[in-house]
Amino acid sequence: MRKVKVELGSNSYEVYIGSGLLAQTGRWLRESGFSGKLVIITDPTVNRLYGEALKQSLTKEDFSVVTLQVPEGEEQKSLETAGRLYHELTSSNAERTTPILALGGGVIGDLTGFVAATYLRGVPLVQIPTTLLAQVDSSIGGKVAVDHGQLKNMVGVFYQPRLVIADTDTLRTLPTEELANGLAEVIKSAAIRDNKFFAFIEKNTDKIKALDEKVLEEIVFQSAKIKAEVVEKDERDLGLRNILNYGHTIGHAIESASDFKTEHGGAVAIGMLAAAKISNKMGILDKNELVRLNNVIEKAGLPTEMPNLNVEKIMQTMKHDKKVLRDKIRFVLLKSIGSAFITDEVSPSLVERVLGGDEET
Ligand SMILES: NC(=O)c1ccc[n+]([C@@H]2O[C@H](COP(=O)([O-])OP(=O)(O)OC[C@H]3O[C@@H](n4cnc5c(N)ncnc54)[C@H](O)[C@@H]3O)[C@@H](O)[C@H]2O)c1
């Protein structure tokens, strides 16, 4: 097992990463000082696959376990579902000291985190992420939220978990597209912060796709370490943490302009490449680095070509995105693989040219 410490003063916690961790969860929670009742919030698929194993590990340590289920899908990240969960928590006599365990992907993690942060003004939260995206990204850093109206993550708070347990065995049952969504975030982490890790991904893409145990542990560990380090420097997302949005400014606009027919991972991959092309055209990023990024994305099975979408629509969506500051679109660009910076000095016409395919790699 590998451990990453997230140093946030009195809100510090550890991320445990490795194989076979679900079975040890009861012991760790006992050692963390918890006893009595625990609530697991999960979805039906994850509950069917991992609910029983987690429950066994907890009951073995004499915890009494209540499991609450939420249907799958982003639409469950809502105030309505949160309201239903508050009701069920009250009916289960969950108290101020009752820990809530988020067992699932980013949807369960964000929703459960929001509920844990607000129920009785905050109860202990433990994240048990089961998608690659949740293990490398959403379970770490304390951003918890629900969507509201058309706006994603509109209502939320910063609320750090007490512990994150990322059992890499759970990744074996992930559908291919969910693995790809996580891989895009793994590539992003390396691209913005760690050239050595990027080289590891370049060398081991086949092993990643074959779910090699040691390689999976390594990519989750390295990505979690990068996320932790960035969050430690900017917990409240006022500066540096923005670099985690690399590929997401254009990516979100592509998702939205395609009516969410383009998967998140694919959209982020295309967004990363577009941002790298912009960096190259501005004379900041060497062509060889752009080619490396293109190749690793391709090898990972993620798209490298812009889908056939209306460029004007993508530009409009970006302008409405929350990453726009005083009418300027905020971009994360690359200086080299492993080094990113934030700027709002990108000319819209260059973005349009890159999105329109006029600027080839
Ligand atoms: N809080 C943050 O910092 C942060 C960062 C990035 C993304 N997010 C949020 O994360 C969400 C997306 O999360 P996601 O990509 O994990 O998707 P998800 O939570 O919707 O999970 C995807 C699907 O995978 C299934 N699943 C989960 N684990 C599985 C497993 N081990 N085996 C088989 N199936 C499994 C789930 O049932 C679900 O159907 C979005 O709402 C996004 O806003 C939050």
The ligand as an SDF file (V2000), in Angstrom:
LIG
                    3D

 44 48  0  0  0  0  0  0  0  0999 V2000
  -14.9260   17.2500   -6.2740 N   0  0  0  0  0  0  0  0  0  0  0  0
  -14.0320   17.3480   -7.2170 C   0  0  0  0  0  0  0  0  0  0  0  0
  -12.9400   17.8890   -7.0310 O   0  0  0  0  0  0  0  0  0  0  0  0
  -14.3290   16.7540   -8.5610 C   0  0  0  0  0  0  0  0  0  0  0  0
  -13.3100   16.6210   -9.5260 C   0  0  0  0  0  0  0  0  0  0  0  0
  -13.6070   16.0150  -10.7330 C   0  0  0  0  0  0  0  0  0  0  0  0
  -14.8970   15.5490  -10.9820 C   0  0  0  0  0  0  0  0  0  0  0  0
  -15.8610   15.6890  -10.0300 N   0  0  0  0  0  0  0  0  0  0  0  0
  -17.2300   15.1740  -10.2450 C   0  0  0  0  0  0  0  0  0  0  0  0
  -17.1570   13.7690  -10.4040 O   0  0  0  0  0  0  0  0  0  0  0  0
  -18.3220   13.3550  -11.1200 C   0  0  0  0  0  0  0  0  0  0  0  0
  -17.9450   12.2770  -12.1140 C   0  0  0  0  0  0  0  0  0  0  0  0
  -17.4260   11.1830  -11.3900 O   0  0  0  0  0  0  0  0  0  0  0  0
  -17.1040    9.7730  -12.0870 P   0  0  0  0  0  0  0  0  0  0  0  0
  -16.4010   10.0180  -13.3590 O   0  0  0  0  0  0  0  0  0  0  0  0
  -16.4550    8.9430  -11.0660 O   0  0  0  0  0  0  0  0  0  0  0  0
  -18.5320    9.2290  -12.5260 O   0  0  0  0  0  0  0  0  0  0  0  0
  -19.7270    8.5710  -11.6780 P   0  0  0  0  0  0  0  0  0  0  0  0
  -19.6060    8.8570  -10.2510 O   0  0  0  0  0  0  0  0  0  0  0  0
  -20.9820    8.9870  -12.3700 O   0  0  0  0  0  0  0  0  0  0  0  0
  -19.5080    7.0200  -11.9110 O   0  0  0  0  0  0  0  0  0  0  0  0
  -19.6340    6.5070  -13.2070 C   0  0  0  0  0  0  0  0  0  0  0  0
  -20.3490    5.1770  -13.2440 C   0  0  0  0  0  0  0  0  0  0  0  0
  -19.4560    4.1590  -12.8150 O   0  0  0  0  0  0  0  0  0  0  0  0
  -20.1140    3.2760  -11.9270 C   0  0  0  0  0  0  0  0  0  0  0  0
  -19.0550    2.7370  -11.0540 N   0  0  0  0  0  0  0  0  0  0  0  0
  -18.4090    3.3570  -10.0540 C   0  0  0  0  0  0  0  0  0  0  0  0
  -17.4370    2.5900   -9.5830 N   0  0  0  0  0  0  0  0  0  0  0  0
  -17.4750    1.4430  -10.2820 C   0  0  0  0  0  0  0  0  0  0  0  0
  -16.6980    0.2460  -10.2730 C   0  0  0  0  0  0  0  0  0  0  0  0
  -15.6480    0.1210   -9.4600 N   0  0  0  0  0  0  0  0  0  0  0  0
  -17.0290   -0.7350  -11.1310 N   0  0  0  0  0  0  0  0  0  0  0  0
  -18.0650   -0.5850  -12.0130 C   0  0  0  0  0  0  0  0  0  0  0  0
  -18.8240    0.5190  -12.0840 N   0  0  0  0  0  0  0  0  0  0  0  0
  -18.5110    1.5200  -11.2300 C   0  0  0  0  0  0  0  0  0  0  0  0
  -21.1260    4.1200  -11.2180 C   0  0  0  0  0  0  0  0  0  0  0  0
  -22.1930    3.3310  -10.7460 O   0  0  0  0  0  0  0  0  0  0  0  0
  -21.5860    5.0540  -12.3520 C   0  0  0  0  0  0  0  0  0  0  0  0
  -22.5990    4.4560  -13.1040 O   0  0  0  0  0  0  0  0  0  0  0  0
  -18.9320   14.6030  -11.7320 C   0  0  0  0  0  0  0  0  0  0  0  0
  -20.1140   14.9280  -11.0530 O   0  0  0  0  0  0  0  0  0  0  0  0
  -17.8820   15.6670  -11.4960 C   0  0  0  0  0  0  0  0  0  0  0  0
  -18.4410   16.9490  -11.3190 O   0  0  0  0  0  0  0  0  0  0  0  0
  -15.5970   16.2690   -8.8450 C   0  0  0  0  0  0  0  0  0  0  0  0
  1  2  1  0
  2  3  2  0
  2  4  1  0
  4  5  1  0
  4 44  2  0
  5  6  2  0
  6  7  1  0
  7  8  2  0
  8  9  1  0
  8 44  1  0
  9 10  1  0
  9 42  1  0
 10 11  1  0
 11 12  1  0
 11 40  1  0
 12 13  1  0
 13 14  1  0
 14 15  2  0
 14 16  1  0
 14 17  1  0
 17 18  1  0
 18 19  2  0
 18 20  1  0
 18 21  1  0
 21 22  1  0
 22 23  1  0
 23 24  1  0
 23 38  1  0
 24 25  1  0
 25 26  1  0
 25 36  1  0
 26 27  1  0
 26 35  1  0
 27 28  2  0
 28 29  1  0
 29 30  1  0
 29 35  2  0
 30 31  1  0
 30 32  2  0
 32 33  1  0
 33 34  2  0
 34 35  1  0
 36 37  1  0
 36 38  1  0
 38 39  1  0
 40 41  1  0
 40 42  1  0
 42 43  1  0
M  CHG  2   8   1  16  -1
M  END
$$$$
